[in-house]
């Protein structure tokens, strides 16, 4: 520890834990022996950091968060696995992140600048990108892959092994059991694709031309009546120079463990959002 680091007398920091400069640890926190806490991390009271867990610089962790707990998996046999959290994340009350499993990748990875609201959960072996927001009570099952700038509404739940493309929006109370395309917006129990995350696209600085092209590509893929396998090369031919559309097509060309989330029959026109 450095002189700049503060540990409340009522906190427990086990021998072997590594604390960076300017760390602030509040009362009744428990920091495990294999934990590495980056510079300027601030913890309120009753925070638990356990397992082989790395906390990036500048994170703020609130009461009763438990980071690095054992995976909730019957296949895990107790081997050493890890959790890595990027810089400048805000981790609110009661959030839980688990380490990976020794039967899979062995690692759970969370990017930088995330905002994880109260009682949200990231399960074992997930890979979560940068600038992800999970609202209160949102949960990820094991082995999920989440791209950058994804937003999860409150009490949404994602099935294990699901992929969520970057800039997607998951509506509150949604149950997501299939992969979600980049820029997609899904809602509902057994979520359906409702169009594009237009607000998120605009906030990320995409041009109006980009948005119009994405909307056109979306309609060609999901509202033309063609099978996806037939529509993908047509979209690629029409938009050969669009990086955004290339991302969407690349996602669709990867065969994951889940099928793709598709529109409900009444929403095949791409939703009500306007460019």
C-alpha positions in Angstrom: 0.0 0.0 0.0 1.1 3.6 -0.5 0.6 6.5 1.9 -2.2 7.8 -0.3 -4.3 4.6 0.1 -7.0 4.6 2.8 -8.3 1.4 4.4 -11.0 1.8 7.0 -10.0 0.1 10.3 -13.2 -2.1 10.1 -12.2 -3.4 6.6 -10.3 -6.7 6.0 -7.5 -6.8 3.4 -6.0 -10.2 3.3 -2.2 -10.7 2.9 -1.3 -10.9 -0.7 -3.9 -8.4 -2.0 -2.4 -5.7 -4.2 -3.8 -2.1 -3.7 -2.9 0.7 -6.1 -2.3 4.4 -5.2 -5.2 6.4 -4.0 -7.5 3.5 -3.3 -10.2 4.2 -0.7 -11.8 1.2 1.1 -14.7 1.8 3.3 -15.9 0.0 6.5 -16.7 -3.7 6.5 -15.2 -4.4 3.0 -13.4 -7.7 2.5 -10.5 -7.8 -0.1 -9.3 -11.3 -0.8 -5.7 -12.4 -1.1 -5.6 -12.8 -4.9 -7.3 -9.5 -5.6 -5.6 -6.7 -7.5 -7.2 -3.2 -7.1 -6.1 -0.5 -9.5 -5.3 3.1 -8.7 -8.0 5.4 -7.3 -10.6 2.7 -6.9 -13.2 3.8 -4.3 -15.3 1.3 -2.4 -18.2 2.1 -0.1 -19.0 -0.1 2.8 -19.6 -3.9 2.8 -18.0 -4.5 -0.6 -16.5 -8.0 -1.2 -13.7 -8.6 -3.7 -12.8 -12.3 -3.8 -11.1 -14.8 -6.0 -8.5 -13.9 -8.6 -10.1 -10.6 -9.4 -8.6 -7.5 -11.1 -10.3 -4.1 -10.7 -9.3 -1.4 -13.2 -8.3 2.1 -12.1 -10.9 4.6 -11.2 -13.8 2.2 -10.6 -16.5 3.2 -8.1 -18.0 0.3 -6.2 -21.0 0.7 -3.9 -22.5 -1.2 -0.9 -22.9 -4.9 -0.9 -21.3 -5.6 -4.3 -19.7 -9.0 -4.6 -17.0 -9.2 -7.3 -15.2 -12.4 -8.1 -17.5 -14.9 -6.4 -17.4 -18.6 -7.4 -19.3 -19.4 -10.6 -22.8 -20.7 -10.3 -22.1 -23.8 -12.4 -22.2 -27.5 -11.5 -19.4 -28.1 -14.0 -16.9 -26.0 -12.2 -14.6 -28.1 -10.1 -12.9 -25.4 -8.1 -9.9 -24.6 -10.2 -8.4 -21.1 -10.3 -10.3 -18.9 -12.6 -10.4 -15.1 -13.0 -12.5 -11.9 -13.3 -11.1 -8.8 -14.9 -12.9 -5.4 -14.8 -11.8 -2.5 -16.9 -11.2 1.1 -15.8 -13.7 3.7 -14.7 -16.7 1.4 -14.2 -19.5 2.4 -11.8 -20.7 -0.7 -10.0 -23.8 0.0 -7.8 -25.4 -1.6 -4.8 -25.7 -5.4 -4.8 -24.0 -6.1 -8.1 -22.5 -9.5 -8.6 -19.8 -10.6 -11.1 -18.5 -14.2 -11.1 -15.2 -15.6 -12.1 -15.0 -18.0 -15.0 -15.3 -21.8 -14.9 -12.5 -24.3 -15.2 -14.6 -26.2 -17.7 -14.7 -23.3 -20.1 -12.6 -20.2 -20.8 -11.7 -19.8 -17.1 -12.2 -16.0 -17.3 -14.9 -13.4 -17.1 -14.0 -10.1 -18.7 -15.7 -6.8 -18.4 -14.6 -3.7 -20.3 -14.1 -0.1 -19.3 -16.5 2.7 -18.6 -19.4 0.4 -17.8 -22.4 1.4 -15.6 -23.8 -1.5 -13.7 -26.9 -0.5 -11.7 -28.2 -2.1 -8.5 -28.6 -5.9 -8.4 -27.3 -6.5 -12.0 -25.4 -9.7 -12.5 -22.7 -10.9 -15.0 -22.2 -14.7 -14.8 -19.2 -16.9 -15.4 -17.2 -16.8 -18.7 -19.0 -13.7 -20.1 -17.1 -11.2 -22.2 -18.6 -7.7 -21.8 -17.4 -4.8 -23.9 -16.7 -1.1 -23.1 -19.4 1.5 -22.3 -22.1 -1.1 -21.4 -25.0 -0.1 -19.3 -27.0 -2.6 -17.3 -30.0 -1.2 -15.5 -31.4 -2.4 -12.2 -31.8 -6.2 -12.0 -30.5 -6.9 -15.5 -28.7 -10.3 -15.7 -26.5 -12.2 -18.0 -26.3 -16.0 -18.1 -22.9 -17.7 -18.5 -20.8 -17.5 -21.6 -22.6 -14.5 -23.1 -20.7 -12.1 -25.4 -21.7 -8.4 -25.3 -20.3 -5.7 -27.6 -19.5 -2.1 -26.9 -22.2 0.5 -26.1 -24.9 -2.1 -25.4 -27.8 -1.0 -23.0 -29.9 -3.4 -21.0 -33.2 -2.2 -19.5 -34.2 -3.0 -16.0 -35.0 -6.7 -15.1 -34.0 -7.9 -18.6 -32.5 -11.4 -18.7 -30.1 -13.0 -21.2 -29.9 -16.7 -21.8 -26.4 -18.4 -21.6 -24.3 -18.4 -24.7 -26.2 -15.5 -26.3 -24.2 -12.9 -28.3 -25.3 -9.3 -28.2 -23.9 -7.1 -31.0 -22.5 -3.6 -30.3 -24.9 -0.7 -29.9 -27.8 -3.0 -29.3 -30.6 -2.1 -26.9 -32.4 -4.6 -24.7 -35.7 -3.4 -23.4 -36.7 -3.7 -19.8 -38.3 -7.0 -18.7 -37.1 -8.7 -21.9 -36.1 -12.3 -22.0 -33.4 -12.7 -24.6 -32.8 -16.3 -25.7 -31.2 -15.7 -29.1 -28.4 -13.6 -30.6 -29.1 -9.9 -31.1 -27.6 -8.1 -34.2 -25.4 -5.0 -33.8 -27.6 -1.9 -33.6 -30.7 -4.0 -33.0 -33.5 -3.2 -30.5 -35.3 -6.0 -28.9 -38.1 -6.2 -26.4 -40.6 -8.6 -24.9 -40.9 -11.9 -23.1 -38.9 -14.1 -25.5 -37.7 -10.9 -27.1 -38.3 -10.0 -30.7 -36.4 -7.7 -32.9 -38.3 -4.4 -33.1 -36.0 -2.3 -35.4 -32.8 -0.4 -34.8 -31.5 1.4 -31.7 -31.8 4.7 -33.5 -31.2 6.8 -30.3 -28.1 4.9 -29.5 -26.8 5.2 -33.1 -27.3 8.9 -33.1 -25.7 9.4 -29.7 -22.6 7.5 -30.9 -22.1 10.1 -33.6 -23.1 8.1 -36.7 -24.2 10.3 -39.6 -27.6 10.5 -41.1 -26.4 8.7 -44.2 -25.1 5.9 -42.0 -28.5 5.6 -40.3 -30.4 5.7 -43.5 -28.1 2.9 -44.9 -28.6 0.8 -41.8 -32.4 1.2 -42.0 -32.3 0.1 -45.6 -30.1 -2.8 -44.9 -32.3 -3.9 -42.0 -35.4 -3.9 -44.2 -33.6 -5.9 -46.9 -32.5 -8.5 -44.3 -35.7 -8.7 -42.2 -38.6 -7.3 -44.1 -38.1 -8.5 -47.7 -39.5 -12.0 -47.2 -36.1 -13.5 -48.2 -34.2 -16.0 -46.1 -31.2 -14.3 -44.4 -28.8 -16.5 -46.3 -30.2 -15.0 -49.5 -30.5 -11.4 -48.3 -26.9 -11.1 -46.9 -25.1 -11.1 -50.2 -27.6 -8.6 -51.7 -27.0 -6.2 -48.8 -23.2 -6.7 -49.1 -23.4 -5.9 -52.8 -25.5 -2.8 -52.3 -23.4 -1.3 -49.5 -19.8 -2.5 -50.1 -18.2 0.6 -48.4 -20.3 0.8 -45.2 -18.3 -0.3 -42.1 -21.5 -0.3 -40.0 -23.3 -2.6 -42.4 -20.2 -4.8 -42.7 -20.3 -5.3 -38.9 -23.9 -6.4 -39.0 -23.3 -8.8 -41.9 -20.2 -10.2 -40.2 -22.3 -10.9 -37.0 -24.9 -12.7 -39.1 -22.4 -14.8 -40.8 -21.1 -16.3 -37.6 -22.9 -19.4 -36.4 -23.2 -19.2 -32.6 -24.9 -21.6 -30.2 -28.2 -19.7 -30.5 -30.3 -18.7 -33.5 -30.8 -15.0 -34.2 -33.5 -12.9 -32.6 -36.0 -12.2 -35.4 -38.8 -9.6 -35.8 -42.4 -10.5 -34.7 -44.6 -10.8 -37.8 -46.3 -7.5 -37.2 -42.9 -5.7 -36.9 -41.2 -6.7 -40.0 -41.2 -3.2 -41.4 -38.4 -2.2 -39.0 -40.3 -0.5 -36.2 -41.7 3.0 -35.8 -38.4 4.8 -35.4 -37.6 7.4 -38.0 -34.2 8.6 -39.1 
